[in-house]
Amino acid sequence: MLFPENEENSESLLKLLNQNDISKSKIILLKGEKGRKLVEKNLRKNNFNISVIECYKKVFKKINNYLEIKKWRAYQINTLIVTSGEILNRLNDTIDILNKNEWLFKCRIFVVGNRLSQMAKKIGWKDIIISNYANNQNLLKIIKKYN
């Protein structure tokens, strides 16, 4: 079994797969429904024997945006942890422009990897901390380091 050691993201996984001779391997790619297609596309392009299983589905909770934002601001939330592009976009779509400028973009945001960092910067964040790992233990470690 191969697992990227330095970064937990699709790009690192592809790099690892390309560094190892697995051309004759039978690969099962477990992914979320409507997840990124980067790994699958690259493996198919390189003629790997791959089967894809969509084994989970993200279902976003319906929230009252006004009440949630009011609560987050009352609690003086100033740090966010975002582990996927889908979550980052959902957060951006949930918050109105006034609350983005007065509050959201002033929050420190922890993201997993350079791709999310670039997305967050493009959306409007300035205080962005990058974690190379998505697991709870490493996220907690980097949050403690910067807070």
OpenMM code with the backbone's topology and positions (N, CA, C; nanometers):
from openmm import Vec3, app, unit

residues = "MET LEU PHE PRO GLU ASN GLU GLU ASN SER GLU SER LEU LEU LYS LEU LEU ASN GLN ASN ASP ILE SER LYS SER LYS ILE ILE LEU LEU LYS GLY GLU LYS GLY ARG LYS LEU VAL GLU LYS ASN LEU ARG LYS ASN ASN PHE ASN ILE SER VAL ILE GLU CYS TYR LYS LYS VAL PHE LYS LYS ILE ASN ASN TYR LEU GLU ILE LYS LYS TRP ARG ALA TYR GLN ILE ASN THR LEU ILE VAL THR SER GLY GLU ILE LEU ASN ARG LEU ASN ASP THR ILE ASP ILE LEU ASN LYS ASN GLU TRP LEU PHE LYS CYS ARG ILE PHE VAL VAL GLY ASN ARG LEU SER GLN MET ALA LYS LYS ILE GLY TRP LYS ASP ILE ILE ILE SER ASN TYR ALA ASN ASN GLN ASN LEU LEU LYS ILE ILE LYS LYS TYR ASN".split()
positions = [
    Vec3(0.0843, -0.1166, 0.0000),
    Vec3(0.0000, 0.0000, 0.0000),
    Vec3(0.0891, 0.1233, 0.0000),
    Vec3(0.0548, 0.2207, -0.0843),
    Vec3(0.1309, 0.3451, -0.0932),
    Vec3(0.0509, 0.4582, -0.0318),
    Vec3(0.1209, 0.5470, 0.0369),
    Vec3(0.0570, 0.6622, 0.0985),
    Vec3(0.1560, 0.7775, 0.0980),
    Vec3(0.1171, 0.8954, 0.0481),
    Vec3(0.2111, 1.0086, 0.0476),
    Vec3(0.2446, 1.0498, 0.1912),
    Vec3(0.3729, 1.0668, 0.2181),
    Vec3(0.4165, 1.0971, 0.3542),
    Vec3(0.4266, 1.2464, 0.3831),
    Vec3(0.4553, 1.3286, 0.2822),
    Vec3(0.4812, 1.4698, 0.3080),
    Vec3(0.3590, 1.5595, 0.2958),
    Vec3(0.2660, 1.5228, 0.2107),
    Vec3(0.1449, 1.6019, 0.1931),
    Vec3(0.0286, 1.5075, 0.1659),
    Vec3(-0.0858, 1.5400, 0.2228),
    Vec3(-0.2049, 1.4568, 0.2033),
    Vec3(-0.2981, 1.5257, 0.1041),
    Vec3(-0.2705, 1.5049, -0.0249),
    Vec3(-0.3556, 1.5613, -0.1278),
    Vec3(-0.3399, 1.4814, -0.2568),
    Vec3(-0.4262, 1.5087, -0.3521),
    Vec3(-0.4271, 1.4338, -0.4779),
    Vec3(-0.2961, 1.4495, -0.5543),
    Vec3(-0.2419, 1.5698, -0.5535),
    Vec3(-0.1183, 1.5952, -0.6272),
    Vec3(-0.0038, 1.5100, -0.5737),
    Vec3(0.0072, 1.4981, -0.4428),
    Vec3(0.1135, 1.4168, -0.3822),
    Vec3(0.0929, 1.2683, -0.4098),
    Vec3(-0.0316, 1.2253, -0.4099),
    Vec3(-0.0610, 1.0861, -0.4408),
    Vec3(-0.0191, 1.0539, -0.5844),
    Vec3(-0.0507, 1.1420, -0.6768),
    Vec3(-0.0116, 1.1199, -0.8167),
    Vec3(0.1402, 1.1150, -0.8319),
    Vec3(0.2076, 1.2034, -0.7637),
    Vec3(0.3544, 1.2041, -0.7687),
    Vec3(0.4101, 1.0707, -0.7178),
    Vec3(0.3560, 1.0234, -0.6079),
    Vec3(0.3992, 0.8967, -0.5501),
    Vec3(0.3720, 0.7801, -0.6458),
    Vec3(0.2547, 0.7779, -0.7054),
    Vec3(0.2205, 0.6698, -0.7985),
    Vec3(0.3121, 0.6700, -0.9203),
    Vec3(0.3472, 0.7886, -0.9674),
    Vec3(0.4347, 0.7983, -1.0839),
    Vec3(0.5793, 0.7613, -1.0519),
    Vec3(0.6185, 0.7682, -0.9251),
    Vec3(0.7552, 0.7339, -0.8844),
    Vec3(0.7724, 0.5841, -0.8618),
    Vec3(0.6620, 0.5117, -0.8570),
    Vec3(0.6666, 0.3677, -0.8307),
    Vec3(0.6135, 0.2917, -0.9516),
    Vec3(0.6694, 0.1756, -0.9753),
    Vec3(0.6239, 0.0937, -1.0874),
    Vec3(0.4997, 0.0154, -1.0455),
    Vec3(0.3846, 0.0726, -1.0733),
    Vec3(0.2588, 0.0060, -1.0394),
    Vec3(0.1746, -0.0170, -1.1652),
    Vec3(0.2392, -0.0128, -1.2805),
    Vec3(0.1677, -0.0215, -1.4079),
    Vec3(0.0854, -0.1495, -1.4222),
    Vec3(0.1261, -0.2561, -1.3578),
    Vec3(0.0524, -0.3823, -1.3686),
    Vec3(-0.0454, -0.4016, -1.2513),
    Vec3(-0.0500, -0.3056, -1.1622),
    Vec3(-0.1385, -0.3154, -1.0461),
    Vec3(-0.2831, -0.2903, -1.0847),
    Vec3(-0.3719, -0.3511, -1.0096),
    Vec3(-0.5146, -0.3229, -1.0220),
    Vec3(-0.5484, -0.2250, -0.9108),
    Vec3(-0.5997, -0.1102, -0.9491),
    Vec3(-0.6196, -0.0006, -0.8539),
    Vec3(-0.7683, 0.0222, -0.8311),
    Vec3(-0.8048, 0.0360, -0.7043),
    Vec3(-0.9393, 0.0798, -0.6683),
    Vec3(-0.9241, 0.2189, -0.6076),
    Vec3(-0.9911, 0.3141, -0.6668),
    Vec3(-0.9897, 0.4517, -0.6180),
    Vec3(-1.1198, 0.4764, -0.5430),
    Vec3(-1.1091, 0.4948, -0.4113),
    Vec3(-1.2248, 0.5267, -0.3279),
    Vec3(-1.2346, 0.6781, -0.3197),
    Vec3(-1.3509, 0.7313, -0.3523),
    Vec3(-1.3653, 0.8765, -0.3529),
    Vec3(-1.5079, 0.9151, -0.3203),
    Vec3(-1.5257, 1.0415, -0.2941),
    Vec3(-1.6584, 1.0935, -0.2670),
    Vec3(-1.7347, 1.1198, -0.3957),
    Vec3(-1.8651, 1.1124, -0.3865),
    Vec3(-1.9503, 1.1422, -0.5010),
    Vec3(-1.9228, 1.2850, -0.5473),
    Vec3(-1.9032, 1.3039, -0.6748),
    Vec3(-1.8740, 1.4346, -0.7353),
    Vec3(-1.7437, 1.4942, -0.6838),
    Vec3(-1.6523, 1.4100, -0.6363),
    Vec3(-1.5231, 1.4582, -0.5898),
    Vec3(-1.4331, 1.4962, -0.7064),
    Vec3(-1.3152, 1.5471, -0.6747),
    Vec3(-1.2191, 1.5854, -0.7786),
    Vec3(-1.1889, 1.4663, -0.8694),
    Vec3(-1.1677, 1.4938, -0.9941),
    Vec3(-1.1394, 1.3894, -1.0926),
    Vec3(-0.9909, 1.3817, -1.1267),
    Vec3(-0.9075, 1.4591, -1.0608),
    Vec3(-0.7657, 1.4687, -1.0947),
    Vec3(-0.6946, 1.3339, -1.0941),
    Vec3(-0.7069, 1.2586, -0.9873),
    Vec3(-0.6368, 1.1297, -0.9754),
    Vec3(-0.6902, 1.0323, -1.0799),
    Vec3(-0.8215, 1.0215, -1.0888),
    Vec3(-0.8816, 0.9293, -1.1844),
    Vec3(-0.8390, 0.9620, -1.3280),
    Vec3(-0.8459, 1.0878, -1.3665),
    Vec3(-0.8084, 1.1287, -1.5026),
    Vec3(-0.6633, 1.0948, -1.5337),
    Vec3(-0.5746, 1.1245, -1.4389),
    Vec3(-0.4326, 1.0983, -1.4610),
    Vec3(-0.4024, 0.9499, -1.4702),
    Vec3(-0.4646, 0.8707, -1.3866),
    Vec3(-0.4417, 0.7259, -1.3909),
    Vec3(-0.4942, 0.6664, -1.5217),
    Vec3(-0.6114, 0.7106, -1.5631),
    Vec3(-0.6673, 0.6602, -1.6899),
    Vec3(-0.5812, 0.7048, -1.8081),
    Vec3(-0.5348, 0.8284, -1.8049),
    Vec3(-0.4505, 0.8814, -1.9126),
    Vec3(-0.3218, 0.7992, -1.9275),
    Vec3(-0.2727, 0.7472, -1.8164),
    Vec3(-0.1505, 0.6671, -1.8177),
    Vec3(-0.1783, 0.5168, -1.8245),
    Vec3(-0.3011, 0.4825, -1.8631),
    Vec3(-0.3415, 0.3432, -1.8886),
    Vec3(-0.3298, 0.2501, -1.7678),
    Vec3(-0.3545, 0.3021, -1.6483),
    Vec3(-0.3583, 0.2156, -1.5313),
    Vec3(-0.4900, 0.1389, -1.5296),
    Vec3(-0.4878, 0.0205, -1.4712),
    Vec3(-0.6069, -0.0615, -1.4546),
    Vec3(-0.6790, -0.0114, -1.3290),
    Vec3(-0.7823, 0.0713, -1.3469),
    Vec3(-0.8445, 0.1390, -1.2339),
    Vec3(-0.9958, 0.1170, -1.2303),
    Vec3(-1.0452, 0.0955, -1.1096),
    Vec3(-1.1891, 0.0924, -1.0824),
    Vec3(-1.2168, 0.2025, -0.9808),
    Vec3(-1.3241, 0.2754, -1.0018),
    Vec3(-1.3592, 0.3853, -0.9129),
    Vec3(-1.4845, 0.3488, -0.8345),
    Vec3(-1.4780, 0.3689, -0.7047),
    Vec3(-1.5935, 0.3475, -0.6181),
    Vec3(-1.6223, 0.4789, -0.5452),
    Vec3(-1.7382, 0.5346, -0.5724),
    Vec3(-1.7816, 0.6532, -0.4984),
    Vec3(-1.8467, 0.6026, -0.3713),
    Vec3(-1.7739, 0.6157, -0.2599),
    Vec3(-1.8171, 0.5487, -0.1369),
    Vec3(-1.8762, 0.6436, -0.0321),
    Vec3(-1.8785, 0.7724, -0.0610),
    Vec3(-1.9466, 0.8619, 0.0320),
    Vec3(-1.9982, 0.9836, -0.0437),
    Vec3(-2.0902, 1.0536, 0.0214),
    Vec3(-2.1517, 1.1713, -0.0384),
    Vec3(-2.1543, 1.2823, 0.0655),
    Vec3(-2.1062, 1.3985, 0.0273),
    Vec3(-2.1157, 1.5137, 0.1176),
    Vec3(-2.2561, 1.5709, 0.1059),
    Vec3(-2.3194, 1.5874, 0.2191),
    Vec3(-2.4506, 1.6494, 0.2225),
    Vec3(-2.4397, 1.7699, 0.3146),
    Vec3(-2.4550, 1.8876, 0.2562),
    Vec3(-2.4433, 2.0076, 0.3369),
    Vec3(-2.5726, 2.0338, 0.4125),
    Vec3(-2.5547, 2.0682, 0.5376),
    Vec3(-2.6660, 2.0992, 0.6258),
    Vec3(-2.7313, 2.2299, 0.5792),
    Vec3(-2.8619, 2.2327, 0.5784),
    Vec3(-2.9325, 2.3569, 0.5470),
    Vec3(-2.9295, 2.4433, 0.6725),
    Vec3(-2.8828, 2.5652, 0.6578),
    Vec3(-2.8729, 2.6543, 0.7732),
    Vec3(-2.9414, 2.7869, 0.7426),
    Vec3(-2.9779, 2.8554, 0.8487),
    Vec3(-3.0282, 2.9913, 0.8368),
    Vec3(-2.9046, 3.0815, 0.8387),
    Vec3(-2.8638, 3.1262, 0.7221),
    Vec3(-2.7403, 3.2034, 0.7105),
    Vec3(-2.7365, 3.3221, 0.8056),
    Vec3(-2.8443, 3.3968, 0.8124),
    Vec3(-2.8476, 3.5154, 0.8972),
    Vec3(-2.8202, 3.4797, 1.0434),
    Vec3(-2.8907, 3.3783, 1.0949),
    Vec3(-2.8739, 3.3395, 1.2358),
    Vec3(-2.7345, 3.2810, 1.2627),
    Vec3(-2.6854, 3.1986, 1.1711),
    Vec3(-2.5531, 3.1379, 1.1907),
    Vec3(-2.4431, 3.2436, 1.1909),
    Vec3(-2.4472, 3.3356, 1.0968),
    Vec3(-2.3446, 3.4407, 1.0901),
    Vec3(-2.3509, 3.5270, 1.2147),
    Vec3(-2.4721, 3.5597, 1.2567),
    Vec3(-2.4900, 3.6400, 1.3784),
    Vec3(-2.4284, 3.5682, 1.4984),
    Vec3(-2.4511, 3.4356, 1.5080),
    Vec3(-2.3971, 3.3558, 1.6178),
    Vec3(-2.2442, 3.3497, 1.6095),
    Vec3(-2.1893, 3.3242, 1.4902),
    Vec3(-2.0437, 3.3154, 1.4736),
    Vec3(-1.9760, 3.4466, 1.5123),
    Vec3(-2.0380, 3.5565, 1.4724),
    Vec3(-1.9791, 3.6875, 1.5061),
    Vec3(-1.9925, 3.7157, 1.6563),
    Vec3(-2.1056, 3.6776, 1.7164),
    Vec3(-2.1245, 3.6972, 1.8610),
    Vec3(-2.0225, 3.6156, 1.9400),
    Vec3(-1.9899, 3.4961, 1.8928),
    Vec3(-1.8882, 3.4118, 1.9577),
    Vec3(-1.7467, 3.4597, 1.9269),
    Vec3(-1.7354, 3.5628, 1.8460),
    Vec3(-1.6069, 3.6216, 1.8061),
    Vec3(-1.5153, 3.5179, 1.7395),
    Vec3(-1.5744, 3.4387, 1.6520),
    Vec3(-1.4973, 3.3414, 1.5744),
    Vec3(-1.3953, 3.4189, 1.4906),
    Vec3(-1.2679, 3.3801, 1.5027),
    Vec3(-1.1635, 3.4497, 1.4259),
    Vec3(-1.0688, 3.3536, 1.3543),
    Vec3(-1.0994, 3.2242, 1.3605),
    Vec3(-1.0154, 3.1229, 1.2965),
    Vec3(-1.1052, 3.0181, 1.2320),
    Vec3(-1.0722, 2.9822, 1.1083),
    Vec3(-1.1487, 2.8818, 1.0350),
    Vec3(-1.0541, 2.7717, 0.9888),
    Vec3(-1.1045, 2.6500, 0.9828),
    Vec3(-1.0285, 2.5363, 0.9312),
    Vec3(-1.1078, 2.4817, 0.8129),
    Vec3(-1.0442, 2.4791, 0.6954),
    Vec3(-1.1122, 2.4343, 0.5742),
    Vec3(-1.0275, 2.3251, 0.5095),
    Vec3(-1.0885, 2.2095, 0.4866),
    Vec3(-1.0123, 2.0952, 0.4367),
    Vec3(-1.0491, 2.0539, 0.2939),
    Vec3(-1.1397, 2.1284, 0.2289),
    Vec3(-1.1708, 2.0952, 0.0896),
    Vec3(-1.2153, 2.2201, 0.0147),
    Vec3(-1.1961, 2.2160, -0.1163),
    Vec3(-1.2391, 2.3260, -0.2013),
    Vec3(-1.3894, 2.3436, -0.1994),
    Vec3(-1.4602, 2.2324, -0.1897),
    Vec3(-1.6057, 2.2367, -0.1853),
    Vec3(-1.6543, 2.3113, -0.0608),
    Vec3(-1.5903, 2.2859, 0.0525),
    Vec3(-1.6273, 2.3550, 0.1768),
    Vec3(-1.5933, 2.5036, 0.1664),
    Vec3(-1.4779, 2.5341, 0.1102),
    Vec3(-1.4362, 2.6738, 0.0938),
    Vec3(-1.5367, 2.7497, 0.0068),
    Vec3(-1.5771, 2.6906, -0.1035),
    Vec3(-1.6751, 2.7554, -0.1916),
    Vec3(-1.8102, 2.7692, -0.1243),
    Vec3(-1.8489, 2.6674, -0.0497),
    Vec3(-1.9776, 2.6720, 0.0218),
    Vec3(-1.9771, 2.7858, 0.1253),
    Vec3(-1.8681, 2.7988, 0.1982),
    Vec3(-1.8548, 2.9065, 0.2955),
    Vec3(-1.8624, 3.0424, 0.2264),
    Vec3(-1.7924, 3.0566, 0.1167),
    Vec3(-1.7938, 3.1812, 0.0405),
    Vec3(-1.9343, 3.2141, -0.0097),
    Vec3(-2.0076, 3.1130, -0.0549),
    Vec3(-2.1431, 3.1343, -0.1060),
    Vec3(-2.2433, 3.1637, 0.0051),
    Vec3(-2.2147, 3.1188, 0.1272),
    Vec3(-2.3067, 3.1334, 0.2398),
    Vec3(-2.3067, 3.2743, 0.2989),
    Vec3(-2.1924, 3.3400, 0.2951),
    Vec3(-2.1760, 3.4682, 0.3640),
    Vec3(-2.2002, 3.5848, 0.2679),
    Vec3(-2.2784, 3.6818, 0.3119),
    Vec3(-2.3047, 3.7993, 0.2290),
    Vec3(-2.1813, 3.8896, 0.2246),
    Vec3(-2.1756, 3.9784, 0.1278),
    Vec3(-2.0566, 4.0609, 0.1028),
    Vec3(-2.0212, 4.1496, 0.2214),
    Vec3(-2.1191, 4.2060, 0.2907),
    Vec3(-2.0910, 4.2911, 0.4059),
    Vec3(-2.0202, 4.2116, 0.5156),
    Vec3(-2.0707, 4.0926, 0.5480),
    Vec3(-2.0080, 4.0096, 0.6509),
    Vec3(-1.8736, 3.9548, 0.6052),
    Vec3(-1.8565, 3.9333, 0.4757),
    Vec3(-1.7256, 3.8909, 0.4254),
    Vec3(-1.6215, 3.9974, 0.4547),
    Vec3(-1.6526, 4.1198, 0.4184),
    Vec3(-1.5549, 4.2279, 0.4334),
    Vec3(-1.5344, 4.2714, 0.5777),
    Vec3(-1.6415, 4.2745, 0.6567),
    Vec3(-1.6302, 4.3192, 0.7960),
    Vec3(-1.5793, 4.2107, 0.8903),
    Vec3(-1.5964, 4.0847, 0.8533),
    Vec3(-1.5627, 3.9781, 0.9472),
    Vec3(-1.4874, 3.8616, 0.8831),
    Vec3(-1.5488, 3.7939, 0.7863),
    Vec3(-1.4964, 3.6672, 0.7366),
    Vec3(-1.3523, 3.6773, 0.6871),
    Vec3(-1.3235, 3.7742, 0.6017),
    Vec3(-1.1896, 3.7840, 0.5433),
    Vec3(-1.0851, 3.8342, 0.6425),
    Vec3(-1.1306, 3.8758, 0.7614),
    Vec3(-1.0365, 3.9140, 0.8676),
    Vec3(-1.0002, 3.7933, 0.9550),
    Vec3(-1.0716, 3.6836, 0.9365),
    Vec3(-1.0418, 3.5607, 1.0101),
    Vec3(-0.9155, 3.4964, 0.9543),
    Vec3(-0.8395, 3.4326, 1.0411),
    Vec3(-0.7286, 3.3471, 0.9963),
    Vec3(-0.7907, 3.2183, 0.9446),
    Vec3(-0.7377, 3.1681, 0.8338),
    Vec3(-0.7912, 3.0444, 0.7773),
    Vec3(-0.6791, 2.9423, 0.7616),
    Vec3(-0.7041, 2.8227, 0.8123),
    Vec3(-0.6124, 2.7096, 0.7962),
    Vec3(-0.6673, 2.6241, 0.6826),
    Vec3(-0.5830, 2.5965, 0.5844),
    Vec3(-0.6243, 2.5151, 0.4703),
    Vec3(-0.5249, 2.4005, 0.4519),
    Vec3(-0.5688, 2.2986, 0.3797),
    Vec3(-0.4837, 2.1838, 0.3524),
    Vec3(-0.4292, 2.1969, 0.2102),
    Vec3(-0.3020, 2.2312, 0.1989),
    Vec3(-0.2342, 2.2337, 0.0696),
    Vec3(-0.2374, 2.3673, -0.0022),
    Vec3(-0.1495, 2.3774, -0.0995),
    Vec3(-0.1341, 2.5007, -0.1776),
    Vec3(-0.2547, 2.5322, -0.2648),
    Vec3(-0.3201, 2.4289, -0.3160),
    Vec3(-0.4372, 2.4518, -0.4014),
    Vec3(-0.5462, 2.5273, -0.3251),
    Vec3(-0.5755, 2.4839, -0.2022),
    Vec3(-0.6767, 2.5540, -0.1216),
    Vec3(-0.6289, 2.6919, -0.0800),
    Vec3(-0.4998, 2.7054, -0.0559),
    Vec3(-0.4443, 2.8356, -0.0215),
    Vec3(-0.4674, 2.9349, -0.1355),
    Vec3(-0.4419, 2.8922, -0.2580),
    Vec3(-0.4628, 2.9786, -0.3743),
    Vec3(-0.6113, 3.0120, -0.3917),
    Vec3(-0.6973, 2.9135, -0.3677),
    Vec3(-0.8417, 2.9387, -0.3763),
    Vec3(-0.8838, 3.0425, -0.2725),
    Vec3(-0.8364, 3.0259, -0.1478),
    Vec3(-0.8729, 3.1181, -0.0398),
    Vec3(-0.8233, 3.2592, -0.0704),
    Vec3(-0.7033, 3.2685, -0.1210),
    Vec3(-0.6461, 3.3998, -0.1567),
    Vec3(-0.7290, 3.4662, -0.2663),
    Vec3(-0.7672, 3.3888, -0.3667),
    Vec3(-0.8475, 3.4419, -0.4775),
    Vec3(-0.9843, 3.4899, -0.4296),
    Vec3(-1.0418, 3.4184, -0.3325),
    Vec3(-1.1722, 3.4567, -0.2780),
    Vec3(-1.1615, 3.5845, -0.1949),
    Vec3(-1.0486, 3.6034, -0.1230),
    Vec3(-1.0349, 3.7278, -0.0472),
    Vec3(-0.9619, 3.7202, 0.0847),
    Vec3(-0.9209, 3.6010, 0.1294),
    Vec3(-0.8489, 3.5897, 0.2558),
    Vec3(-0.7062, 3.6385, 0.2425),
    Vec3(-0.6544, 3.6931, 0.3511),
    Vec3(-0.5149, 3.7387, 0.3548),
    Vec3(-0.4321, 3.6541, 0.4514),
    Vec3(-0.4897, 3.6192, 0.5670),
    Vec3(-0.4182, 3.5449, 0.6718),
    Vec3(-0.4442, 3.3959, 0.6536),
    Vec3(-0.3610, 3.3324, 0.5706),
    Vec3(-0.3810, 3.1928, 0.5316),
    Vec3(-0.2632, 3.1099, 0.5817),
    Vec3(-0.2936, 3.0036, 0.6545),
    Vec3(-0.1915, 2.9102, 0.7023),
    Vec3(-0.2150, 2.7775, 0.6317),
    Vec3(-0.1071, 2.7217, 0.5765),
    Vec3(-0.1179, 2.5968, 0.5019),
    Vec3(-0.0700, 2.4800, 0.5865),
    Vec3(-0.1525, 2.3774, 0.5926),
    Vec3(-0.1138, 2.2493, 0.6507),
    Vec3(-0.0968, 2.1516, 0.5355),
    Vec3(0.0049, 2.0697, 0.5426),
    Vec3(0.0232, 1.9675, 0.4401),
    Vec3(-0.0550, 1.8411, 0.4702),
    Vec3(-0.1162, 1.8364, 0.5882),
    Vec3(-0.1856, 1.7151, 0.6315),
    Vec3(-0.3292, 1.7469, 0.6696),
    Vec3(-0.4203, 1.6570, 0.6343),
    Vec3(-0.5620, 1.6780, 0.6613),
    Vec3(-0.6102, 1.6066, 0.7867),
    Vec3(-0.5230, 1.5261, 0.8503),
    Vec3(-0.5707, 1.4514, 0.9669),
    Vec3(-0.5778, 1.5420, 1.0904),
    Vec3(-0.6635, 1.5050, 1.1829),
    Vec3(-0.6901, 1.5881, 1.3007),
    Vec3(-0.5650, 1.6166, 1.3831),
    Vec3(-0.4808, 1.5173, 1.4031),
    Vec3(-0.3618, 1.5331, 1.4861),
    Vec3(-0.2703, 1.6418, 1.4296),
    Vec3(-0.2433, 1.6374, 1.3005),
    Vec3(-0.1551, 1.7368, 1.2409),
    Vec3(-0.2204, 1.8736, 1.2292),
    Vec3(-0.3507, 1.8770, 1.2026),
    Vec3(-0.4199, 2.0056, 1.2000),
    Vec3(-0.4137, 2.0728, 1.3369),
    Vec3(-0.4367, 1.9956, 1.4423),
    Vec3(-0.4303, 2.0504, 1.5773),
    Vec3(-0.2903, 2.1035, 1.6084),
    Vec3(-0.1889, 2.0309, 1.5665),
    Vec3(-0.0511, 2.0718, 1.5894),
    Vec3(-0.0203, 2.2068, 1.5229),
    Vec3(-0.0625, 2.2244, 1.3988),
    Vec3(-0.0338, 2.3491, 1.3287),
    Vec3(-0.1182, 2.4650, 1.3825),
    Vec3(-0.2397, 2.4345, 1.4262),
    Vec3(-0.3236, 2.5390, 1.4858),
    Vec3(-0.2614, 2.5885, 1.6161),
    Vec3(-0.2134, 2.4962, 1.6993),
    Vec3(-0.1468, 2.5353, 1.8238),
    Vec3(-0.0221, 2.6185, 1.7958),
    Vec3(0.0481, 2.5846, 1.6904),
    Vec3(0.1703, 2.6567, 1.6541),
    Vec3(0.1415, 2.8029, 1.6184),
    Vec3(0.0298, 2.8292, 1.5529),
    Vec3(-0.0002, 2.9637, 1.5035),
    Vec3(-0.1009, 3.0406, 1.5873),
    Vec3(-0.1551, 2.9812, 1.6919),
    Vec3(-0.2516, 3.0532, 1.7773),
    Vec3(-0.2009, 3.0646, 1.9182),
] * unit.nanometer
topology = app.Topology()
chain = topology.addChain("A")
for resn in residues:
    res = topology.addResidue(resn, chain)
    for name in ("N", "CA", "C"):
        topology.addAtom(name, app.Element.getBySymbol(name[0]), res)
